[in-house]
């Protein structure tokens, strides 16, 4: 056992004894006597060999010499087995240091030493990495140690002695302090605490972070501080905001983009009835929406036809050029909300790809089908519809009756699930969702291989 590890032990569990040059115990601490289940008076004066269940081994494996001054406790560091008064043995790790007329021996139960060494290794691993911020705060929530460097969050390093109010705005600091004091008071860990915050160290820039905190205790089990792990989640939160905005826009716009409502708005502008407005719109579309006509020209013509008066409400008009596909280019199946249907869905998709001569897309398509159908069964229920569309690209769609917005996230290494949409996003060229009156559809695209060039 090294000096660093020995000094890291709690003084409450560290046993000490002084041996004379004949190997007798001249003095021992209360902790040393407890290791062998005896009083200090019963231990003092005994030859140390009587307290050993077996002699300590030298580094080469041979037993220590039994002759000479205090040879029973050589080598200077190692492990030994003590004989307890109950008849049991106690495995200890020791360090022996020479004195003018004997040895000073420090020892502790090997289990405690191993636990402390593991703790030191864990702390070293945490504080030496720069992907996750680590902070140790004392019982007053003053930062005692942290691994935060200028390269981690774009601000200066945080020195020991720093308070929360020095690294974040007052409102944010108070909110975090309340959460951490709850950890200190109850011992219940804080896991995945999310918050947007401002920091004076970053010029007032707003950023998002996720924090988990755990109470630290001293050798007597009393609260000693808080260990926190935190990471910058600004990019993930901005992406989530964007997806939520798209979801909200889809929900609001999807129910109002129809010709009749747009025509009604046109009629209101010019004090016309709905039929006149609808005819006016249809005439403009018929005149400007010819094949090959750019859609932006059609849009310009419709807006010109609206006149110069401001609308009474927002108008949204969606123009899209559709292209009919032959019936043999699509295939769909209705599936039950039964986990057994997942394998059946994969087989149906693989067979259809073989019919279309797209066997090379089978592996990724089966994975997409498996993930989307599994999610639909787990979170939505029947009816579930699987559809494959072969056009310029291969589209795989799964529809279900739920309106729950799918979220793309990274699963942790110990999570059993949560990787579905992430895998789909990595393996396909595009993916997305759309919403209807009876639920949602999640789709994913794969490019079709370009046809081989004819031989020269």
C-alpha positions, 0 to 999 in steps of 0.5 A: 500500500502506498503512502498516498493510500495510507494517508487517505484512510480515515483516522477512525479506522487506521490502526497503529502499533509500535513493535520493539526490536524483538517483535513484541507489541510495545504499544497499540491504539484502540483501533489496533486492539479492536482488529483482534478483538482484545483490549489494548492491555491484552495486546501489549507485550505479546509477540506479534507472531501470536496475533498473526494467523499466517506470516506476511509474504515477501514480494517473491511469495516466500514467508518472512524470516522469523529471526532478527528484529521485528522480522515478523512484519517484513516486508514494509508494505503488504497484506497480513491475516490477523487472528481474532479472539473469536477464532476468525481471521481479519485481512488487513493491509499494512505499512511498516516504518522503521524506528530507532528501536523497532517498527511503527506499523499502520494497518486497516482492514483490506476491505476499507483500503480497497474501497478507499483506493477505488474511491480515489480512482473514481475521483481521479477519473472524473476530475481528469476528463473534460467532457462532463463538469465535476464540482465538489462543494462543502456544506456551505455550498462553496466550491472546494474542487472542480475540473472546469477549465476555460475550454469546457464551457467557454469561460474562465476556470473556476477556482476553489472558494468560488460561490454560486453567485459568482458564476451565475445570475442571482435568480439562477444561483438561488434556484440551484442553491435551493435544489442542492440544499435539499440534497444536503438535507435529505440525502436524496440525489438530484438527477437530470435537473435541467435549467436555462441560465445566464453567467456573468463569466460568459458575458451574460450568454444564456445556455442550458445545462443538465445537473445531477448532485449527490450528498457526500458524508463524513466517516460518521455519516454526517452531511459533508457536502455535495458532488455535482456532475453537469454538462452543457445541453444548449444544442440539444435544448435548441433542437428540442425547441425547434422540433416543438415549434415544428410540431405546434406549427404542424398542428395549427396549420394542418387543420386550416390549409384547405381551398375553401377556407382560403377562398373564404378569406379572399371573399372577405377581403373583397366583400364577396361571398364564399362561392365567388371567392372559391371560383376566383381562387380556382380560376387563378390556380387554373391559369397559373398552375399549368405543368412546368410553371414554377410554383413561385410564379403561381404564388405571386399571381395569387397574392397579386390577385388578393389586392392591396388591402390588409387581411383580417387574419393570417393566410397560409396557402400551401402549393405543392406539385404532386406526381401520381405513382402507379399502384405497384409502387406502393404497398401497405399493411394494417398491423395489430398492436401485438409485439408479435406483429413486429417480426411479421412486419419485417418479413412483409417489408423484406418480401416487398423489397425483393419484388421491387428488386431492392434487396440491398435496402432490406437490412436498413428497412427492416431495422426502420420497420422494427423500430417504428412498429415497436414504438407504435405498439408500445406507445400508441396502439391500433390501428397501425399501418405500415406503408412502403413507397417506391419513387425517386427514393424509398419511403417507409411510413408507420401511422398510428392513432397517437399525436405524441411528438417523437423525440430524438435523443441519445440513450445512455450506455446503461439504458435498455431503450431510447436508441430507435429514432437516433439509429433511424436518423443515422441510417437514413437520408431523411426522417420526419413526422406529419399529423392528421386528424386521426394520429400521426405518421413517422416516415424515413427515406433511403436513396435508391441506387443510381442505375449502372452506366451502360458498358462502352 
